[in-house]
């Protein structure tokens, strides 16, 4: 082998290793400039609208969908867990806030194992409480120890484990790890994902974003551009969400004294939703927001729409509706899911909704939101 060929081979190997380690790059520094807009029907093969029954025990105030299968829809509403069937009928509550046997503490995470039909409820103290679908208490265990803070938890069926973001603050700075814990509470692995030596006065701690994918769990921190993927084989540097000089520092993210500056001047990633085909991103910047739909394979922008902060009518347009739009908050497999407040539907849109809603619950009597399930093509 001549020296020139050997040198070229070494350069090729180094570049390949670099790509494997760093992953792809999504440039967010000039988003919202091109106004790329697509209608929802070009992305989804079907969209279902399911009114959630408004019942004396099921009235929701600030709900999130955290689990779903063919028969059940699970809602986390502040410190309550509620179960509905696939047609929106209220079935039962799961657990109760309190200190007695079988009761849970203040909730900071809620997860569902659809194979074992078990619900996991976590709190900042590091405890995980287990319930069945009927709401029966099964047991509990503790995760965070030795001064660690349990920030958030995500159950992943590929890993058959709870993936936990834990943080340890000290005089030396911050260390963030992902820990995998079995459904029985036994630690399976620990993976350091971030470390700095900054001395930041904390008055809040923004959690990282743990998102399930078909490969494992994706994770990113609000003050870091790196996105990692925890798979059964270990940690992979998946990609970089490049925000350049617009990325907020840890001080901006963790100290309320700088919250105005954070929202006025920095590109804050408010949410990431991951499916097999797309990344859905919502980014706040200079009192505006931007919805981004990014192809997971080519990393091309499919949708790139900037709008005024707080607007709820500038997302993906829904065929037949004049005022109501859609942007997913969570995803299950290839289904993008959100909850739409009933007061977002004007009279014309309510008439459309009555024609296509899955159940026949009287919409005029509702205070609960509409569950929207959009299945990707």
Secondary structure, DSSP 8 states (H G I E B T S, - for coil): --HHHHHHHHHHHHHHHHHHHH-EEEE-TTTTSS-B---GGGTEEEEEEEE----TTT--SSEEEEEE-SSEEEEEETTEEEEEETTS-EEEE---BSSSTT-B-S-SEEEEETTTTEEEEE-TTSEEEEEETT--EEEEEE---TT-EEEEEEEETTTTEEEEEEEEEETTEEEEEEEEE-TTS-EEEEEEEEEE------S-----EEEE-SSSEEEE-TT--EEEEEETTEEEEEEEEE-GGGS--HHHHH-GGGHHHHHHHS-EEEEEEE-SSEEEEEEEETTEEEEEEEETTT--EEEEEEEETT-SSSSEE-TT-SS-EE--SEEETTEEEEEE-GGG--HHHHHHHHHHBSS---GGG--S-EEEEEEE-
